[in-house]
Amino acid sequence: MNFSKYIIIFFLFLNSASATVPDSSSKTSDKSYPVSKFTIELAIGLKPYPISDMLISNVAQWNINKRFGVISYTAYTHNNAFLRDFNYIKTDYNYSLSQKFGVGTSLYTNQSSHTFSFLAGIKYDTFKETLDNPEFEKVSSSAKSVSPDFALMYNLKVGKKKYFFSYRMVIPLYPYPFLTTDIYSIDGNMANLSLEFGVGVRL
């Protein structure tokens, strides 16, 4: 778990660095970009590697102060979205549910905000497939699992009014390095990297 210590140190460094910005620039960004206490962001996205998965996600962010916020991330993923029937194997269902919570720090420009977060939670995976080959008896197989879910998230918000556009990238930290330090296991991380686009509202 030494890696988690580095994550915490990284966010503390970002917060301390942003706190040293002169008051004049802080006042300018306050006037140019609205910093709200609570935002909700719905998005659609995909996990491009190795076989595209489609997902729907929601981020709720509560800004405790200008630089520090608490974040909830919820996602439903439709796995193997474009390859449901292959070589007589039919996918009856294959999806994942993920719920993560975390903390993040935000940096601001005139028209946008950039939030860097560390998230932790759980993920539920389940699938059912059926072998439907006319030469054999029809056979079905299903499985389900629950696993830890750790990630870094970059979240970009663009727009100064109540509604805004958002883009986020979620970079998994499981199984590498939390489960194993074997660098070859990073393929498991890449399979869950997601790119998401959506809209949000300030409350």
C-alpha positions in Angstrom: 0.0 0.0 0.0 3.0 2.3 -0.3 1.6 3.6 -3.6 -1.5 5.0 -1.8 0.9 7.1 0.4 2.4 8.6 -2.7 -1.1 9.4 -4.0 -2.0 11.2 -0.7 1.3 13.2 -0.8 0.6 14.1 -4.5 -2.8 15.7 -3.6 -1.4 17.4 -0.5 1.3 18.9 -2.8 -1.2 20.1 -5.3 -3.3 21.7 -2.5 -0.3 23.4 -0.9 0.9 24.7 -4.3 -2.5 26.1 -5.2 -2.8 27.7 -1.8 0.4 29.7 -2.5 -1.1 31.5 -5.5 -1.3 35.2 -4.9 -4.6 36.7 -3.7 -5.0 38.8 -6.8 -5.1 35.9 -9.2 -7.4 34.0 -6.8 -9.8 36.9 -6.9 -9.6 37.1 -10.7 -10.5 33.4 -11.1 -13.3 33.7 -8.6 -14.9 36.4 -10.8 -14.3 34.6 -14.1 -15.2 31.1 -13.2 -18.2 30.1 -11.0 -17.2 27.8 -8.2 -20.3 26.0 -6.9 -20.7 23.9 -3.8 -22.3 21.0 -5.7 -22.2 19.7 -9.3 -23.8 16.7 -11.0 -22.3 15.4 -14.3 -23.9 12.7 -16.5 -21.8 11.2 -19.3 -21.5 8.4 -21.8 -18.1 6.9 -22.7 -16.2 3.9 -23.8 -13.4 1.6 -22.7 -11.4 1.3 -26.0 -9.0 -1.5 -25.0 -9.0 -4.4 -25.9 -12.7 -4.8 -27.1 -14.8 -1.6 -26.8 -17.2 -1.4 -23.8 -19.9 1.3 -23.6 -20.7 2.9 -20.3 -23.0 5.4 -18.7 -21.6 7.3 -15.6 -22.5 10.0 -13.1 -20.2 12.1 -11.0 -21.4 14.1 -8.0 -18.8 16.6 -6.6 -19.2 18.5 -3.4 -16.6 21.3 -3.1 -15.7 21.8 0.6 -13.7 24.8 -0.5 -12.3 26.3 -3.7 -9.5 23.7 -4.0 -10.7 20.6 -2.3 -13.7 18.4 -3.0 -15.4 15.1 -2.2 -16.5 13.0 -5.2 -18.9 10.2 -5.9 -18.5 8.2 -9.2 -21.1 5.7 -10.3 -20.9 3.7 -13.6 -22.8 1.1 -15.5 -20.7 -0.7 -18.2 -22.1 -2.7 -21.1 -19.1 -5.0 -21.7 -18.2 -6.2 -25.2 -20.8 -3.9 -26.7 -19.9 -4.6 -30.3 -19.2 -8.3 -30.1 -22.1 -10.1 -28.6 -22.2 -13.2 -31.0 -19.0 -14.9 -32.1 -18.2 -18.5 -33.2 -21.6 -19.8 -32.1 -21.3 -18.2 -28.6 -24.0 -15.8 -27.8 -23.7 -13.2 -25.0 -26.9 -13.2 -23.0 -25.7 -10.4 -20.7 -22.3 -9.0 -19.7 -22.1 -5.8 -17.6 -20.3 -4.2 -14.7 -21.5 -1.8 -11.9 -19.0 0.4 -10.2 -19.3 2.7 -7.2 -16.4 4.8 -6.0 -15.8 7.6 -3.6 -12.8 9.9 -3.3 -11.2 13.3 -2.9 -9.8 15.7 -5.4 -8.2 19.1 -5.9 -9.3 21.6 -8.6 -7.4 24.2 -10.7 -9.2 26.9 -12.6 -8.9 29.0 -15.8 -11.2 31.7 -17.2 -13.5 29.2 -18.9 -12.9 25.8 -17.2 -11.8 23.8 -14.2 -9.5 20.8 -13.9 -10.0 18.3 -11.1 -7.6 15.6 -10.2 -9.0 12.9 -7.9 -8.2 9.6 -6.2 -11.2 7.2 -6.0 -11.7 3.9 -4.2 -14.7 1.6 -4.1 -16.1 -1.7 -5.4 -17.0 -3.2 -8.8 -19.6 -5.9 -9.5 -19.1 -7.9 -12.7 -21.5 -10.5 -14.2 -22.0 -12.3 -17.5 -23.9 -15.2 -19.1 -23.0 -16.8 -22.4 -24.6 -19.6 -24.4 -23.0 -22.0 -26.8 -25.6 -22.5 -29.6 -23.9 -24.7 -32.1 -26.2 -27.0 -34.1 -23.7 -29.8 -33.8 -23.8 -29.8 -30.0 -26.3 -29.5 -27.2 -27.0 -25.9 -26.2 -25.0 -25.0 -23.0 -25.0 -21.9 -20.9 -22.4 -20.6 -18.5 -22.6 -17.6 -16.1 -20.4 -16.0 -13.5 -20.3 -13.0 -11.2 -17.7 -11.4 -9.0 -17.1 -8.4 -6.6 -13.7 -6.8 -6.5 -12.0 -3.6 -5.2 -11.9 -0.7 -7.5 -9.2 2.0 -7.3 -8.6 4.8 -9.8 -7.2 8.2 -10.7 -9.6 10.6 -12.4 -9.1 13.7 -14.5 -12.2 15.8 -14.9 -12.5 18.8 -17.2 -15.5 21.2 -16.9 -16.0 23.8 -19.6 -18.6 26.6 -19.3 -19.4 29.5 -17.0 -23.1 29.2 -16.7 -25.4 26.8 -14.8 -24.9 24.1 -17.4 -21.5 23.0 -18.7 -19.8 20.4 -20.8 -17.5 17.8 -19.2 -14.8 15.4 -20.1 -13.2 12.8 -17.8 -10.6 10.1 -18.0 -10.6 7.3 -15.4 -7.3 5.5 -15.0 -7.6 2.3 -13.0 -5.1 1.4 -10.3 -6.2 -2.2 -9.9 -4.9 -4.9 -10.2 -1.6 -3.0 -10.6 -0.2 -1.8 -8.2 -2.8 -2.5 -5.4 -3.2 -6.2 -6.0 0.2 -7.0 -7.5 3.4 -5.2 -8.6 3.9 -7.4 -11.6 4.1 -4.9 -14.5 2.4 -7.4 -16.9 -0.8 -7.1 -14.9 -1.2 -3.6 -16.3 -3.1 -5.1 -19.1 -5.9 -5.6 -16.6 -5.8 -1.9 -15.8 -5.8 -0.9 -19.5 -9.0 -2.9 -20.0 -10.8 -0.7 -17.6 -9.5 2.7 -18.7 -12.4 4.9 -19.7 -13.0 8.1 -21.8 -16.2 9.9 -21.0 -18.1 13.0 -22.4 -21.1 14.6 -20.9 -22.9 17.6 -19.5 -23.3 18.8 -15.9 -25.3 21.2 -13.8 -24.2 23.5 -10.9 -26.6 23.5 -7.9 
